[in-house]
């Protein structure tokens, strides 16, 4: 209280201080005092009212407690009276037990009287029910069956209530109505038969299916009623609950499973396309069944049965089980492709579950996968392994087939575009690649005995069908893989390109063996040149096909590192083509060998036609070489030009002739210039349209001729220096051989020229192509010349 008083005084002081802060406020002291007095009176009045209200409430509560106490005493007295009366009536209740038994017997007799008619007519009802079931009147048969079961269940329930331990009477009733259970089973059998044929029945006689559903619904209601009564009495009639609705869905599930499994009409032994046919039949049956279920069956069942949703689930589960079984079998590569294509694409496509007739009830995005990702991965691994083996075998067979064409006595035939090729037909790709190759090879053999020359396309390019065969196989496998998934497509492309790398290495070896075999007997094979041209052209075709294949089947240029294989394959293909070009040039120079040996001889100086024959021979060969595709033809022309000039210079350096007079030197030099012009004209003609400058090599012959033609020996050093400055790769032995050919250079002059040239340094231009480095002077050296 003291603390409260102090707080009140402090608060009052603060308020007074707040009101009297200025002198002019002292005039209002009386006004403030009256206002505070009014507030104090108001607070005191509210306090008095609150205290009075609480006192009234306490008074009322005490009054109610007194009343409740009196009521409790009255109830206590009443309970005592009731207990006393109950004790007095015990004897009376015992004396009424006979009455109670009589009531129970009366109830049983009343039930018996009520069912008496049915009891005596049970045999007749059984016969009528059996007849109705046989006649197909299922609703009427079920009505009579319900009457029989009702009578039996009523009697058994009363007997159970009277004496649940009296099994003899229960057995007697059950045996009397023994035919009832047999009728129920027979009726159920008929119902299940109708349900098994429901997809057919709903089209022909939907009322029969509706009757079956109504019977099942009746039984479901009876089951529910009996289960409710069991909670009160504990009695359940025999055979209950029947659970026919649950059994109905089980029957439908078995029917769906049997229908899916029964679609396999063939085996691998009887039909190679057995799986494709099996899957197509499944697709057609499932789609037709679901459309019927949605449009017709759904109208025959109550909505809460959700018959279409349940059937969809059954079909999906049955298909999943069947696909698992197929996946577990030892499938071939084409069968794996067919299975995965069907599971991953066809199943959810518009041809099946995505069909417009099933929308919107079927949402393909909500369907679970038919095969687990693990199973799909295993199948893909198996497919890739089999495909790898098949591609290796296929490429080996394709190369062997092409090699046989190389040694034919006739030139290769050409396709409609004019490329040289064998006539290996574009047989439709089959799953069994070994059988495919066997068939293709047998077809190709029929053309091997033809005597016709090869044809050419509108551009005149030779080639065999090897690239077409290889890339047709690649294309077919990639198209199949693309139907399954993008990842598999990329894996197959990587596999194809990897195998292509290995194949090209073998192709290169076989081409080399082909050349070596020809060199042993140049008369065989008869069309060696044409087929070597075709091999060169194949390299360009392979390049273009690889680029086309990657552009078509890759989503991005660097996808999965596939692009890395391109430079490697291009290098191998260029190497094969270059070796082929060298092989062709070897063939040319084998024929030119005799005529090249006449150059720079006395026969040559006296008017030999060696260069004329060389030009005619080269031009004749290049008529066949014209059927080489441009990139490699350009290389071949340039190399042929260089090789002819090198052989000509080699003849100059071979010291086959030594001029004895200025007239001979002049005549020989002028002849060399004329022949250089003749060769220049030839190679300009051959290089026409190729963008190849063919003059540089022949200028070398002209430059050498100028050294030989020089009449003043004192200027010989200057002329030789000019030659060396143009051709930095010229060596001392070349200069010595050239001076020896002139025949007029003194020993001191030769030594001075060579020693002076050795002291100088000549820098080659960036565009200079060495030519003298390929010319070896075997029989001459500087020491011998100086002697």
C-alpha positions in Angstrom: 0.0 0.0 0.0 2.8 2.4 0.8 4.5 1.7 -2.5 1.2 2.3 -4.3 0.7 5.6 -2.4 4.1 6.8 -3.3 3.5 5.9 -7.0 0.2 7.8 -6.9 1.8 10.9 -5.3 4.6 10.8 -8.0 2.1 10.6 -10.8 0.0 13.5 -9.3 3.1 15.6 -9.1 4.0 15.0 -12.7 0.5 15.9 -13.8 0.4 19.1 -11.8 3.8 20.0 -13.2 2.5 19.3 -16.6 -0.5 21.6 -16.1 1.4 24.5 -14.4 4.4 25.1 -16.7 3.6 28.8 -17.4 2.6 31.7 -15.1 -0.7 32.3 -17.0 -1.8 28.8 -16.1 -2.1 29.7 -12.4 -5.3 31.5 -13.2 -6.8 28.1 -14.2 -5.9 26.3 -11.0 -9.5 26.3 -9.8 -10.7 25.0 -13.1 -8.2 22.2 -13.0 -9.2 21.4 -9.5 -12.9 21.1 -10.4 -12.1 18.9 -13.5 -10.0 16.5 -11.4 -12.7 16.3 -8.7 -15.3 15.3 -11.4 -12.9 12.6 -12.6 -12.4 11.3 -9.1 -16.2 11.1 -8.5 -16.7 9.2 -11.8 -14.0 6.7 -10.9 -15.5 6.1 -7.4 -18.9 5.6 -8.9 -17.7 2.9 -11.3 -15.8 1.2 -8.5 -18.9 1.0 -6.3 -21.0 -0.3 -9.3 -18.4 -3.1 -10.0 -18.3 -4.2 -6.3 -22.1 -4.3 -6.1 -22.3 -6.4 -9.3 -19.8 -8.9 -7.9 -21.7 -9.1 -4.6 -24.9 -9.9 -6.5 -23.2 -12.7 -8.4 -21.8 -14.3 -5.3 -25.3 -14.2 -3.7 -26.9 -15.9 -6.8 -24.2 -18.6 -6.9 -24.7 -19.5 -3.2 -28.4 -19.8 -3.8 -27.8 -22.3 -6.8 -25.4 -24.3 -4.7 -28.1 -24.8 -2.1 -30.6 -25.9 -4.8 -28.1 -28.4 -6.3 -27.4 -29.9 -2.9 -31.2 -30.5 -2.4 -31.4 -32.2 -5.9 -28.5 -34.5 -5.2 -30.2 -35.7 -2.0 -33.4 -36.4 -3.9 -31.6 -38.4 -6.6 -29.8 -40.4 -4.0 -33.0 -41.3 -2.4 -34.6 -42.3 -5.7 -31.6 -44.6 -6.5 -32.0 -46.3 -3.2 -35.7 -46.9 -4.0 -34.9 -48.3 -7.4 -32.3 -50.6 -6.0 -34.7 -51.9 -3.4 -37.4 -52.5 -6.1 -34.9 -54.3 -8.4 -33.9 -56.7 -5.6 -37.6 -57.5 -5.0 -38.2 -58.2 -8.8 -35.4 -60.8 -9.3 -37.6 -63.7 -8.4 -40.3 -62.4 -10.7 -37.9 -62.3 -13.7 -36.8 -65.9 -13.1 -40.4 -67.0 -13.2 -40.8 -65.4 -16.8 -37.9 -67.4 -18.4 -40.4 -69.9 -19.8 -42.3 -67.0 -21.4 -39.0 -65.8 -23.0 -38.3 -69.2 -24.5 -41.9 -69.4 -25.8 -41.4 -66.0 -27.5 -38.2 -67.2 -29.2 -39.9 -70.4 -30.4 -42.8 -68.4 -31.6 -40.5 -66.2 -33.6 -38.8 -69.2 -35.2 -42.1 -70.9 -36.0 -43.4 -67.6 -37.5 -40.3 -67.5 -39.8 -40.8 -71.2 -40.7 -44.5 -70.5 -41.5 -43.5 -67.5 -43.5 -40.9 -69.5 -45.6 -43.0 -72.7 -45.5 -44.1 -72.3 -49.1 -40.5 -71.7 -50.3 -39.3 -74.6 -48.2 -41.7 -77.0 -49.8 -41.0 -75.6 -53.3 -37.2 -75.7 -53.1 -36.8 -78.6 -55.5 -39.1 -77.0 -58.0 -37.3 -73.6 -57.7 -34.0 -75.3 -58.2 -35.2 -77.0 -61.4 -36.6 -73.7 -62.7 -33.5 -71.8 -61.9 -31.3 -74.4 -63.6 -33.5 -74.2 -66.7 -33.3 -70.4 -66.8 -29.5 -70.5 -66.5 -29.4 -72.9 -69.4 -31.7 -70.7 -71.5 -29.6 -67.7 -70.8 -32.3 -65.8 -68.8 -29.7 -64.7 -66.2 -31.8 -62.0 -64.5 -34.8 -64.3 -63.9 -32.5 -67.1 -62.7 -30.8 -64.8 -60.3 -34.1 -63.7 -58.9 -35.1 -67.3 -58.1 -31.6 -67.9 -56.7 -32.0 -64.9 -54.4 -35.3 -66.3 -53.2 -33.7 -69.6 -52.3 -30.8 -68.0 -50.6 -33.1 -65.6 -48.7 -35.1 -68.6 -47.3 -32.0 -70.5 -46.4 -30.3 -67.6 -44.8 -33.5 -66.6 -42.8 -33.9 -70.1 -41.4 -30.2 -70.4 -40.5 -30.1 -67.0 -38.9 -33.1 -67.8 -36.6 -31.5 -71.1 -35.7 -28.2 -69.3 -35.0 -30.1 -66.8 -32.7 -31.9 -69.6 -30.8 -28.9 -71.8 -30.4 -25.6 -71.0 -32.1 -24.0 -74.2 -30.9 -26.6 -76.5 -32.4 -24.6 -77.5 -35.5 -26.9 -80.4 -36.3 -29.8 -78.3 -37.2 -27.6 -75.8 -39.1 -26.2 -78.7 -41.1 -29.7 -80.1 -41.8 -30.8 -76.7 -43.2 -27.6 -76.3 -45.2 -28.0 -79.8 -46.7 -31.6 -79.2 -47.6 -30.6 -76.1 -49.5 -27.4 -77.8 -50.8 -28.3 -77.2 -54.5 -28.3 -73.4 -53.9 -24.5 -73.1 -53.8 -24.2 -75.2 -57.0 -26.7 -72.9 -58.7 -24.8 -69.9 -57.6 -21.5 -71.4 -59.0 -23.2 -72.2 -62.3 -24.7 -68.8 -62.6 -21.3 -67.2 -61.8 -19.7 -69.4 -64.5 -22.2 -68.0 -67.0 -21.5 -64.5 -65.9 -17.7 -64.9 -66.3 -18.2 -66.4 -69.7 -20.2 -63.3 -70.8 -17.5 -61.1 -69.3 -14.7 -62.9 -71.1 -16.5 -62.2 -74.4 -17.6 -58.7 -73.3 -15.9 -56.9 -76.1 -17.8 -59.0 -78.6 -21.0 -59.1 -76.6 -21.2 -55.4 -76.1 -21.4 -55.0 -79.9 -23.9 -57.7 -80.6 -26.1 -57.8 -77.5 -25.2 -55.0 -74.9 -28.4 -55.9 -72.9 -26.8 -59.2 -71.9 -23.7 -57.4 -70.5 -26.0 -55.0 -68.7 -27.9 -57.9 -67.1 -24.6 -59.4 -65.9 -23.6 -56.0 -64.4 -27.0 -55.7 -62.7 -26.7 -59.2 -61.2 -23.2 -58.3 -59.8 -24.6 -55.1 -58.4 -27.4 -57.0 -56.6 -24.9 -59.4 -55.1 -22.7 -56.5 -53.9 -25.7 -55.0 -52.1 -26.6 -58.3 -50.5 -22.9 -58.6 -49.4 -23.0 -55.2 -47.8 -26.3 -55.9 -46.0 -25.1 -59.3 -44.6 -21.8 -57.7 -43.4 -23.8 -55.0 -41.6 -26.1 -57.7 -40.0 -23.0 -59.6 -38.9 -22.0 -56.7 -36.6 -25.3 -57.1 -34.8 -25.8 -60.9 -34.8 -22.4 -62.3 -35.7 -24.0 -64.6 -38.3 -22.7 -64.9 -41.9 -24.5 -67.3 -44.3 -22.4 -69.9 -46.2 -20.7 -68.6 -49.4 -20.8 -65.0 -48.2 -19.5 -62.5 -49.1 -19.4 -63.5 -52.8 -17.4 -60.5 -53.8 -18.5 -60.9 -57.4 -17.4 -57.4 -58.3 -13.8 -58.2 -57.3 -14.0 -61.5 -59.2 -15.4 -59.6 -62.2 -12.3 -57.5 -62.5 -10.1 -60.5 -62.0 -11.9 -62.3 -64.9 -11.4 -59.2 -67.1 -7.7 -59.0 -66.1 -7.2 -62.7 -67.1 -9.0 -62.1 -70.3 -6.9 -59.1 -71.2 -3.7 -61.0 -70.4 -4.8 -64.0 -72.5 -5.7 -61.8 -75.4 -2.3 -60.1 -75.4 -0.4 -63.4 -75.1 -2.6 -65.1 -77.8 -1.6 -62.6 -80.5 1.7 -64.4 -81.3 0.9 -66.3 -84.4 4.4 -67.1 -85.7 7.9 -68.0 -84.4 11.3 -67.0 -85.6 11.7 -70.4 -87.3 8.5 -70.0 -89.4 8.8 -66.2 -90.1 11.8 -63.9 -89.7 9.4 -61.0 -89.2 7.5 -62.8 -86.4 8.0 -60.0 -83.8 7.0 -57.2 -86.2 3.8 -59.1 -87.0 3.2 -59.9 -83.3 3.6 -56.3 -82.2 1.4 -55.0 -85.0 -1.4 -57.4 -84.1 -1.1 -56.3 -80.4 -1.3 -52.7 -81.5 -4.4 -53.2 -83.6 -6.2 -55.4 -81.0 -5.4 -53.1 -78.1 -6.5 -50.0 -79.9 -9.7 -51.6 -81.1 -10.5 -53.0 -77.7 -10.0 -49.7 -75.9 -12.1 -47.8 -78.4 -14.9 -50.3 -77.8 -14.4 -50.0 -74.1 -14.6 -46.3 -74.2 -17.6 -45.9 -76.6 -19.7 -49.0 -75.7 -18.7 -50.8 -72.5 -18.6 -47.6 -70.4 -22.3 -47.2 -71.0 -23.1 -50.7 -69.6 -21.4 -50.2 -66.2 -22.2 -47.9 -63.3 -19.9 -44.8 -63.3 -18.3 -45.7 -60.0 -16.9 -48.9 -61.7 -14.6 -46.7 -63.8 -14.5 -49.6 -66.3 -12.5 -47.8 -69.0 -9.8 -46.6 -66.5 -9.6 -50.1 -65.1 -9.4 -51.8 -68.5 -6.7 -49.3 -69.6 -4.7 -50.2 -66.5 -5.2 -53.9 -67.2 -4.0 -53.6 -70.8 -1.1 -51.5 -69.8 0.0 -54.0 -67.2 -0.5 -56.9 -69.5 1.5 -55.2 -72.2 4.3 -54.3 -69.8 4.5 -58.0 -68.7 4.5 -59.2 -72.3 7.2 -56.7 -73.3 9.3 -57.8 -70.3 9.0 -61.4 -71.5 10.0 -60.5 -75.0 12.9 -58.5 -73.8 14.2 -61.5 -71.8 14.3 -63.7 -74.9 17.5 -64.0 -77.0 16.5 -61.4 -79.5 18.4 -60.6 -82.7 19.5 -57.1 -83.5 16.6 -56.3 -85.8 14.2 -57.7 -83.2 15.6 -55.5 -80.5 15.1 -52.5 -82.8 11.5 -53.5 -83.5 10.8 -54.0 -79.8 12.3 -50.7 -78.7 10.7 -48.8 -81.5 7.3 -50.2 -80.6 7.8 -49.6 -76.8 9.3 -46.2 -77.0 7.5 -44.7 -80.0 4.6 -46.7 -81.4 2.9 -47.3 -78.0 2.5 -43.6 -77.3 2.0 -42.4 -80.9 -1.3 -41.5 -82.6 -1.3 -45.1 -83.9 -2.1 -46.4 -80.5 -2.5 -44.8 -77.1 -2.3 -41.3 -78.6 -5.1 -42.0 -81.0 -7.8 -39.2 -81.1 -10.6 -41.7 -80.4 -9.1 -42.4 -77.0 -8.7 -38.8 -76.0 -9.1 -37.2 -73.5 -9.5 -40.2 -71.3 -6.0 -41.5 -72.2 -3.1 -39.2 -71.3 0.0 -40.6 -72.9 2.3 -38.5 -70.7 0.8 -40.1 -67.6 1.4 -43.7 -68.8 4.2 -45.6 -67.0 7.0 -46.9 -69.3 6.4 -50.5 -70.6 10.0 -51.4 -70.0 12.2 -50.1 -67.2 15.2 -47.9 -68.1 17.5 -50.6 -66.9 15.9 -53.1 -69.4 16.0 -50.6 -72.2 19.7 -49.9 -71.5 20.5 -53.6 -71.5 18.7 -54.0 -74.9 20.5 -51.0 -76.3 23.9 -52.4 -75.2 23.0 -55.8 -76.8 22.0 -54.0 -80.0 25.2 -52.0 -80.1 27.3 -55.1 -79.5 25.5 -57.0 -82.3 25.6 -54.0 -84.6 29.3 -53.6 -84.1 29.9 -57.3 -85.1 27.6 -57.0 -88.1 29.2 -53.8 -89.4 32.7 -55.3 -89.2 31.5 -58.4 -91.0 29.5 -56.4 -93.5 32.4 -54.1 -94.4 34.7 -57.1 -94.8 32.2 -58.7 -97.1 31.6 -55.5 -99.0 35.4 -55.1 -99.6 35.8 -58.7 -100.6 33.0 -58.3 -103.1 34.6 -55.2 -104.5 38.0 -56.8 -104.8 36.5 -59.5 -107.0 35.3 -56.9 -109.4 38.8 -55.4 -109.7 40.2 -58.4 -111.5 37.3 -58.8 -114.0 38.2 -58.9 -117.7 35.7 -56.2 -118.4 35.5 -52.6 -117.3 33.1 -51.9 -114.4 29.6 -50.8 -115.2 28.3 -47.5 -114.1 25.1 -46.2 -112.4 22.6 -43.8 -114.0 24.9 -41.0 -113.0 27.8 -42.5 -114.9 30.1 -43.5 -112.1 31.9 -46.8 -112.6 30.6 -49.5 -110.3 29.6 -53.1 -110.0 25.8 -53.7 -110.2 25.5 -54.8 -106.6 21.7 -53.9 -106.2 20.3 -51.7 -103.5 18.5 -54.6 -101.8 16.1 -53.5 -99.1 17.9 -53.6 -95.8 16.8 -56.6 -93.8 17.4 -57.3 -90.1 19.7 -60.3 -90.7 22.7 -58.7 -92.2 24.5 -61.9 -93.1 21.5 -63.1 -95.2 21.3 -59.7 -96.8 25.0 -59.9 -97.9 24.5 -63.4 -99.2 21.6 -62.3 -101.3 23.4 -59.2 -102.5 26.5 -61.2 -103.4 24.5 -63.8 -105.4 22.8 -61.0 -107.3 26.2 -59.4 -108.1 27.7 -62.6 -109.4 25.3 -62.6 -112.3 26.9 -59.4 -113.6 30.5 -60.6 -113.2 30.4 -62.6 -116.5 29.2 -59.7 -118.6 31.5 -58.5 -121.5 30.2 -55.0 -121.6 32.4 -52.0 -120.8 31.7 -49.8 -117.8 29.4 -46.9 -118.2 29.9 -43.4 -116.9 27.7 -40.7 -115.5 27.0 -37.3 -117.1 30.3 -36.1 -115.7 32.2 -39.2 -116.9 33.6 -40.3 -113.5 34.4 -44.0 -112.7 33.6 -45.6 -109.4 32.4 -48.9 -107.9 29.3 -49.2 -105.7 31.4 -49.8 -102.6 30.7 -46.4 -101.1 27.0 -46.7 -101.9 26.8 -50.2 -100.3 28.6 -49.1 -97.2 26.7 -45.9 -96.7 23.4 -47.5 -97.5 24.0 -49.9 -94.7 25.0 -47.0 -92.4 21.9 -45.1 -93.5 19.6 -48.0 -92.8 21.0 -48.5 -89.3 20.9 -44.8 -88.5 17.3 -44.5 -89.6 16.4 -47.5 -87.4 18.3 -46.0 -84.5 16.7 -42.6 -84.9 13.3 -44.2 -84.5 14.3 -45.4 -81.0 16.1 -42.4 -79.5 18.5 -39.5 -80.3 21.2 -41.0 -78.0 21.1 -44.3 -79.8 21.3 -42.6 -83.1 24.4 -40.7 -82.1 26.0 -43.9 -80.7 25.3 -45.8 -83.9 26.8 -42.9 -86.0 29.9 -43.0 -83.8 30.1 -46.7 -84.2 29.7 -46.5 -88.0 32.5 -43.8 -88.3 34.8 -45.8 -86.0 34.3 -48.9 -88.1 34.8 -46.8 -91.2 38.2 -45.8 -90.0 39.2 -49.5 -89.6 37.6 -50.3 -92.9 39.6 -47.6 -94.8 42.9 -49.0 -93.5 42.0 -52.4 -94.9 40.7 -50.8 -98.1 44.1 -49.1 -98.5 46.0 -52.4 -98.0 43.7 -54.2 -100.5 44.3 -51.5 -103.1 48.1 -51.9 -102.6 47.9 -55.7 -103.0 45.7 -55.1 -106.1 48.5 -53.0 -107.6 51.3 -55.5 -106.7 49.3 -58.4 -108.2 48.9 -56.4 -111.4 52.6 -55.6 -111.6 53.4 -59.3 -111.6 51.4 -59.7 -114.8 50.5 -56.4 -116.4 48.0 -58.2 -118.7 45.8 -59.0 -115.8 43.4 -57.9 -114.7 42.3 -56.5 -118.0 40.6 -53.3 -116.6 43.2 -52.5 -114.0 43.5 -48.8 -114.9 39.7 -48.3 -114.9 39.3 -49.9 -111.5 42.2 -48.0 -110.1 40.5 -44.8 -111.3 37.3 -46.1 -109.6 39.2 -46.7 -106.3 40.5 -43.1 -106.4 37.0 -41.7 -107.1 35.7 -43.8 -104.2 37.8 -41.8 -101.8 36.1 -38.6 -102.8 32.7 -40.3 -102.6 33.5 -41.6 -99.1 34.5 -38.0 -98.1 31.3 -36.5 -99.4 29.1 -39.3 -97.9 30.7 -39.0 -94.4 30.1 -35.2 -94.4 26.5 -35.8 -95.6 25.9 -38.5 -93.0 27.1 -36.3 -90.2 25.2 -33.3 -91.3 22.0 -35.3 -91.5 22.3 -37.2 -88.2 24.2 -34.9 -85.8 22.4 -32.2 -83.9 25.6 -30.2 -83.5 29.0 -30.2 -85.2 30.9 -31.3 -82.1 28.4 -33.7 -80.7 29.9 -36.6 -78.7 33.3 -35.9 -80.3 32.1 -37.4 -83.6 33.7 -34.6 -85.6 37.2 -35.6 -84.3 37.1 -38.7 -86.6 36.7 -36.6 -89.8 40.3 -35.3 -90.2 41.6 -38.8 -89.6 39.4 -40.4 -92.3 40.2 -37.5 -94.7 43.9 -38.2 -94.3 43.5 -41.9 -94.9 41.3 -41.3 -98.0 43.8 -38.8 -99.4 46.6 -41.3 -98.8 44.6 -44.0 -100.6 43.9 -41.6 -103.5 47.5 -40.4 -103.7 48.8 -44.0 -103.7 46.3 -44.8 -106.5 47.5 -41.8 -108.5 51.1 -43.0 -108.1 50.0 -46.5 -109.2 48.5 -45.0 -112.3 51.6 -43.0 -113.0 53.8 -46.1 -112.6 51.6 -47.8 -115.2 52.2 -44.8 -117.5 56.0 -44.7 -117.0 56.4 -48.4 -117.4 55.1 -47.9 -121.0 57.3 -44.7 -121.4 60.4 -46.4 -120.1 61.8 -47.4 -123.5 61.1 -43.9 -125.0 62.6 -42.1 -122.1 65.8 -44.1 -122.5 66.1 -42.6 -126.1 66.3 -39.1 -124.8 69.7 -37.3 -124.9 71.2 -40.0 -127.2 72.7 -39.8 -130.6 69.4 -41.3 -131.9 67.5 -38.5 -130.2 69.8 -35.9 -131.7 69.4 -37.3 -135.2 65.6 -37.0 -135.1 64.0 -39.5 -132.7 60.3 -39.3 -132.2 60.6 -40.3 -128.5 58.9 -37.1 -127.1 56.1 -37.4 -129.7 55.4 -40.9 -128.6 55.7 -39.8 -124.9 53.1 -37.1 -125.5 50.7 -39.4 -127.4 51.0 -42.1 -124.7 50.5 -39.7 -121.8 47.5 -38.2 -123.6 46.0 -41.6 -124.3 46.3 -42.6 -120.7 44.8 -39.3 -119.6 41.7 -40.0 -121.7 41.0 -42.7 -119.1 42.3 -40.5 -116.3 39.7 -37.9 -117.4 37.2 -40.0 -115.5 38.9 -39.2 -112.2 37.1 -36.7 -110.1 38.5 -33.2 -110.1 40.4 -32.9 -106.8 42.4 -36.0 -107.5 42.7 -35.5 -111.3 44.3 -32.1 -110.5 46.9 -33.8 -108.3 47.5 -36.6 -110.9 48.0 -34.1 -113.7 50.4 -32.0 -111.7 52.4 -35.1 -110.6 52.5 -36.4 -114.2 53.7 -33.1 -115.5 56.5 -33.0 -112.8 57.4 -36.6 -113.3 57.8 -36.3 -117.1 60.0 -33.2 -116.7 62.0 -35.0 -114.0 62.6 -38.0 -116.3 63.6 -35.6 -119.1 66.1 -33.9 -116.8 67.3 -37.2 -115.5 68.1 -38.1 -119.1 70.1 -34.9 -119.4 72.1 -35.7 -116.3 72.8 -39.3 -117.4 75.6 -38.3 -119.8 74.2 -40.3 -122.6 75.6 -37.8 -125.1 78.4 -35.2 -125.2 78.2 -32.5 -127.8 81.4 -32.1 -129.9 80.7 -28.8 -131.6 78.8 -25.6 -131.1 76.5 -26.7 -133.9 75.5 -29.9 -132.1 75.0 -27.9 -128.9 72.8 -25.4 -130.7 70.8 -28.2 -132.4 70.4 -30.1 -129.1 69.4 -27.0 -127.2 66.9 -26.0 -129.8 65.5 -29.5 -129.8 65.2 -29.4 -126.0 63.3 -26.0 -126.3 60.9 -27.4 -128.9 60.3 -30.5 -126.8 59.7 -28.3 -123.7 57.1 -26.4 -125.7 55.6 -29.6 -126.9 55.3 -30.9 -123.3 54.1 -27.5 -122.1 51.3 -27.6 -124.7 50.4 -31.2 -123.7 50.1 -30.5 -120.0 48.3 -27.2 -120.6 45.7 -29.2 -122.5 45.5 -31.8 -119.8 45.2 -29.2 -117.0 42.5 -27.2 -118.8 39.6 -26.6 -116.5 41.5 -27.8 -113.4 42.9 -24.4 -112.4 46.5 -25.8 -112.6 49.4 -23.7 -113.9 51.5 -26.2 -115.8 54.3 -24.0 -117.3 56.8 -24.0 -114.4 58.2 -27.4 -114.8 58.8 -27.2 -118.5 60.6 -23.9 -118.0 63.3 -25.9 -116.2 64.1 -27.8 -119.5 64.3 -24.4 -121.3 66.6 -23.0 -118.6 68.9 -26.1 -118.9 68.8 -25.7 -122.7 70.1 -22.1 -122.4 73.2 -23.4 -120.6 73.8 -25.9 -123.3 73.1 -23.5 -126.1 75.6 -20.8 -124.8 78.4 -20.2 -127.5 80.8 -18.1 -125.4 82.4 -20.4 -122.7 83.6 -17.3 -120.8 80.0 -16.5 -120.0 79.3 -20.0 -118.9 79.8 -19.2 -115.2 77.2 -16.4 -115.4 74.7 -18.6 -117.2 75.2 -21.4 -114.6 74.8 -18.9 -111.8 71.5 -17.8 -113.2 70.4 -21.4 -113.4 71.4 -22.0 -109.8 69.6 -18.9 -108.6 66.4 -20.1 -110.3 66.7 -23.6 -108.9 68.4 -23.6 -105.5 68.1 -27.4 -105.1 70.5 -28.0 -108.0 73.7 -29.8 -106.7 77.3 -30.0 -107.8 76.8 -33.3 -109.5 74.0 -31.8 -111.6 76.2 -28.9 -112.7 79.1 -31.3 -113.4 76.9 -33.6 -115.5 75.5 -30.5 -117.4 79.0 -29.2 -118.2 80.1 -32.7 -119.2 77.2 -32.8 -121.7 78.3 -29.5 -123.3 81.7 -31.1 -124.0 83.7 -27.9 -124.2 84.3 -26.9 -120.6 87.9 -27.1 -119.6 89.0 -28.7 -116.4 89.9 -25.5 -114.7 86.7 -23.8 -115.8 84.6 -26.7 -114.4 86.5 -26.5 -111.1 86.2 -22.8 -110.9 82.5 -22.7 -111.6 81.7 -25.4 -109.1 83.9 -24.0 -106.3 82.5 -20.5 -106.9 79.0 -21.7 -106.7 79.7 -23.6 -103.5 80.8 -20.4 -101.8 77.6 -18.6 -102.7 74.3 -19.0 -100.8 71.0 -19.1 -102.7 67.7 -18.5 -100.9 64.7 -20.3 -102.4 61.4 -18.4 -102.8 58.5 -19.5 -100.6 56.6 -20.8 -103.6 59.5 -22.7 -105.1 58.8 -26.5 -105.7 62.1 -28.5 -105.7 62.7 -30.5 -108.8 66.4 -31.4 -109.0 66.4 -33.1 -105.6 64.6 -36.1 -107.2 67.3 -36.4 -109.8 70.3 -38.6 -108.8 73.4 -38.7 -110.8 74.8 -42.2 -110.2 77.6 -42.4 -112.7 79.1 -39.1 -112.4 80.7 -37.1 -109.6 82.7 -33.9 -109.4 86.0 -35.7 -108.8 85.8 -37.7 -112.0 84.8 -34.7 -114.0 87.8 -32.7 -112.8 90.1 -35.6 -113.8 
